[in-house]
Amino acid sequence: MAEGRTEAAGPGGGFLRERILEMFTGSDGLLSVAVVFLGFLVATVLVLIVGRNPGGMYSAILQVLTGLDLRRGDWNLRYIGEWLVASMPLILCGLSMAFAGRTGLFNIGAEGQYILGLTAAQLAAFFGPRIPVLHWVLAVLAALAAGALWGGIVGFLKARFSVSEVVATIMMNYIAQYGSRYITLQIPGANTYRTPEFSGTALLRSPFLESLTNHSRLNYGLYLTIASILFFRIVMGKTRLGYSLRATGFNKEAARYGGISVDRSITVSMALSGAFAGLAGAIVALGSFTYGRVLAGQDGYGFDGIAVALVGNSTAWGTALSGLLFGMLKSAQPLMQSRQIPKEITSIILGFVVVFISFRSGVKIIMEWRMKEKARREKTAGNDPKTGEGRKRE
């Protein structure tokens, strides 16, 4: 019996520890689930501290997710549609950050790429051919091209001249913001706030999705977002290009030794990353508004995308789920206020989620160190850590 217990504590216990380590620090996503739970737990405590009922917070979240209002007993699918509308640009900007991250790059410029996409879509909406379907398709393509160009410039500077993508993207965010404002003001009839109305042929409106969600703003951007998630998943996991990008992210010198063009990988990665953010700009411009906006500041989707990608572990489906979480909390803000819950509580939840997720590497290092230290002590004590059988028993 002693031998059985020793063997269970040996290889079996070691295997269990390795599985736990893999699940909570690897790509399985359990760590993300755990930190989201902790974020909500902290928020619940804070709501209690300020003297409010946490049930109001969770009923608001339930209403966003299901459309069910527990206070009145109403069921309105419009809330679900608006939740998806809020989530789409967050998912796309998260994919922008994640795509670059898989190549070892840190794209802080998704905000600028989003603005360029939004501006290009607005220009195409005004000056493109007013032909149904073709009009908005051309506007979306213009946004993709603008975002890809803005990201590709950073990739080229990084690859050719070793310019830090962090510094370059931060500066280009401001160039995009003020450049967009200047360009949009040149549109006939524009004032310092907005432009005239778009042509109906430029809008991403979907009568089917609107009727399905009780006249919400849900639009064709939903299909474009799903296609983007699949594109990310297929390119990164199933194609030669994705292999080159991931190899570059793991080790640039090893990738170069293996015949991969590292400069090309960096440039292409940033260009495609920018295209995701540019598409987010088109969906917001043509799906959420019927007129062009003269931006006085940054919308913040690009910066929120950084947190979305971190929580989603820079994977396609993880980033999509993370974007839905962030969109759900943003959509729940006004409902929480109607229930006497401070709207800032959603920002607190998201902040704690990001803080907790940043502990991933630290937790992994500590757990690995403890396992190695235990193996060293067992070896010092005369036990074989692989079999659990000690020399004394022999």
N, C-alpha and C positions, 0 to 999 in steps of 0.2 A: 504494500500500500504506500510505503514511503517513496518507493521508486516511481509509482504512478503519479503521486503528487508532485515530485520533483520534475518529472518529464512534462507535466501539464504547465508547470511554472516556467519551464525552459522554452522549448520551441513554440508551444501553444501560446504562452503568455507573450513571447516576443512577436509572434505573428499578429496577435490581437493588438498589441501596441502599435505595430507598423500600420495596420489597417486603420486604426483610429487616427494616427498621424496623417495618413494619406487622405482620409475623408475630410478632416477638418482643416487641412492646410493645402490640399491639392485642388484639382479642378472639379471635384464632385459637387461643390456648391453648398455643402452643409455648413461651412463656416459662414457663408453669406446669410444663410437662413438663421443661424445662431445670432449674428450681430443685429439683424433686423429685429429679432425677438427682443434682444437686449435694449435696442433703441426704443421700442414700444413700451418696454417695462419701465425704463427711466422716465419716459413721457407720462406714463400713468402715475408714477410717484409725484412728478412735478405738478400734474393737474390736481392731485389730492392736496398738495402743499398749498396751492393758491386757493383752495376751498371750493373747487368745482367738482362736478360728478364726471368721472372718466367714462361713464356710460354714454354721455353725449358725444365724446370723441369717437367711440367705436360705432355708435349708431350713425354718425355722419359718414364714416368710412364704409359701413354696410350699405348706406344709401347710394354712394358712388359706385360701389361694386355691383349692386343688384338692382338699383332703382327703387328699392323698397324704403318707404318712409315709415318707421315704426311709430312715430308720434301721431300721424294722421291715418295710417293704414293705407296710404296710396302707393301705387306702383307705377313709376314713370321711367321708361327706358331712355329718356333723354339724358339722364345722368350718366348712363353707361357710355352713350355716344360722346358726350363732352369729356369724359375721362379718357377715352381713346384719342380724341383730338388733342388733349393736353399731353398725352404720352408720346405721340408720333415724333415730334421734333426732338424730344429728349432721347428716344431710342436711336434716332439717326445720328445725333451728335455724339451719343455714346458709342455707336459703331465707328464713327470717325476717330475718336480717341483710341478705341480698342484696336482698330486696324493698324494704325501707326504703332501702337504699343507692341503688337506682335512682331514688328520688325525692329524693335529696340529703340523706337523714337517716341518722343513725348510731345504730342500735338496740342499745344495750348491755343492754337490758332483756329480752332473750330468756330469760335465766335465770329472772327473775321470772314472765314469761308462761308459761314451761314449768311452773313450780311451781304456778301458778294452774290450769293445765290438768290437771295431775296430781291436784291436790286436788279439783277439780270432778268428775273421772272417778271418783275413789275414793268421793266422796259419792253419786254416781249409782249406783255399783256396790252400795252398801249399801241405799240408800233407793228405788231405781228399781224398776219392775215386773219381776218375775223371769220374763220371757217370752223364750224363746230368740230370738236375733238382735236383737229390739227392745231388749232390755236394754242390750247393748253399743253399739248404735247411738245410743241416748239418752245413754249415758255419753260417747261420742266427741263428740256434738253439744254436750254440756255443757262439755267441755274446749275445744272450738273457741270457744264463746261466752265463756268465762272469759278465755281468752287474748286474744281480740279486744277484750273490754272493757278489760283491763289495758293493752293497747297503745293502744287508742283514747283512753283518758284522757290519755296522754302526747301523742298527736297533737293532741288538742283544746287542751291547755295550750300546745303549741308554736304552733298556728295562731292561737289567740285572744289569748294573752298573751305570745307570743315567749319562753316558758320553754325553756331549753336541754334538748333531749331527752336529752343525755348525762347531765346532772345528775339530771334527773327519773327516768330509768330506773334509774340506780344506786341512788337512794334507794328506789325502788319494789321493787327486788329484795329488799331487806331486809324491807320491809313484807310482801311476799309470803311470804318464808321463815318469819318468825315468826307471821304470820297463819295460814299453813297448819298450822304446828305446834299452835297453839292450837285451831283448828277440828277437826283430826283427833283430838286428845286428847279431844274431847267425844263421839266415837263410842263407844257402849256396848261395853265389853270391851277398849278400847284401853289400852295401857301406854305407857311413854316410848319404846318402840322400834317397836311395830307394832300393828296392829289384828287382829281375828279374820279368818278366811278369807273371801274373796269368794264369792258365789254363782257357780256354774259358768256361768250364763247371762250373766254380766257379762264374762267373759274373752274375749280375742281369739284364743283357740286355734283353730288350723286343723288338723284331723286329716290332711288331704291334704298340707299343707306339712310337717307333722311327720314323716309317713311318708316323704316324698320326701327329707328330710334326716336320716334315721336318728334320729328323736325329738329333734331340736333344739327350741329355743323359737321357731322361726320361725312367725309368726302372720299374721293378716289385716292387721296393720300394714304388711306389704309392699305390699299393694294400695293402701292409703291413701297410702303414701309415693309410689308411682308416680303415683297420681292427683294428688297435690300438685305433683309436678314438671311434669306436663302442664298443670295449672291455671296455674302460674307462667308457663310458656312461652306459653300461649295468651293469658292476660290481658295480659302485658307486650308481646307481639309482634303480637297480632291484634285487639285490642279498642280501642275509643275510650277506655275507662278507662285502659288501659295507656299510650296515647299521652299522655293528660293527666298521668299520673304521671311519665313519662319527661321530658316537657316541663318540668314543675315542677322536676325534678332538674337539668336542664341550665341553666335560667335562670328563676328565679321571676318576675322582672319581665316578661320577654318572654312567659312563659306567661299572666300576668295581662293583659297587653296584648292577647293573642290570644283573650281571652274565657274562659280557663280559671279556675275557682275554685281558687286556690292553697290556701286554708284547707281546703276540702273534700278536695283531693288529699292534703294532709298527714295529715289525720285518717283518711281511708280507708286510706292506705298503712300507717300505724302499726297500725290495727285488723287489717288483713289480715296484716301482719307478725306481730302477736301471735297470730293464729289458727294460723299455722304452728307456732309454738313451743308453743301450747296442745295441738295435736295430738300433738306429740312427747311431751308429758307423759302424755297418754292412752295412747299406745302403750307407754311404759315401765311405767306403772301397771298396765295390764290385760294386757300381753303378756309382760312379764318377771317379774312377781310374781303370786302368788295371794292376797296379803293387802295391806292398805294400810300404807304406811310413814309413821311420824311422823318427819319430817325433822329431823335434828340439824344439818345443814349443807346446802350447795348441791351438787347433783350435778355442776355444771360444764358441762353440755351447751350452755347458752346462750353461755358464753364460748368454748368450743371452736367454736361455730358462727361466731363472728367470723372465726377463722382459716380455717375451711372456705370461707366466702364469699370471702375474700381470694384464696385459692389458686384457687378456681373462677371468679374474675373476675366475680362477681355475676351469672352467667348460670345458667339452669336446669340444663342438662346439665353444665356445668362444676362447679357446686356439687354435683351428684349424684356425679360422679366423685371430686371432692375428699373428700366425705363417705365414700365407699367406701374411699379411701386411708387416711383417719384411722381408720375403723373397723377396717380390716385391721391397722394397726399396734397398735391397742389390743388386738385379739384375739390378736395374736402375742406379747404380753408374757409370759404364763405359759409358752408353748412355748419362748421364748427362754431363760427362766430354767432350764428343764429341760435346755437345751443349754449351760449355763454362760455365757450371754450376759447381762450386766446388763440388767434390765428397763427401766432408765432410758434405755437407748439409743434406745427408741422416742420418748420425749419429746424427746431431743436431735435426732432426725431431724425431728420436727414443728417444733421450735423453729427449726432452720436453714432449713426450707422457708419458714416465715413471714418470717424475716429476709431471705432472698433475694428473696422475692416483693415485699417492701417496696421493693426497689431498682428496681422497674419504672419509676416516674416519673423517678428519677434517670438511669437508662440512656437513657430516651427523650429527656430534655433534653440529655444529652451528645451523643447521636447526631445530633439535630436541629441542635445548635450546630455540630458538626463539618461537617455538610453545608452549612450556611449559610456557614461560614467558608471552606470550599473554593470555594464559588461566588463569594464575594467576592474571593478571591485570583485566581481565573481571570479575573474581570472586570477587576481591577486590572492584570493582566498583558496585557490586550488581547484576551482570548478571550471568545467568546460561550458561556456555560455551556449554552445550549439546543442549539446546533449543534456545539459543539466546534471551530469553525473560527476561527482567529485572524486578526487583522488583518495580521500579518506575512506570512502565506501569500498574502493578497490582493496 
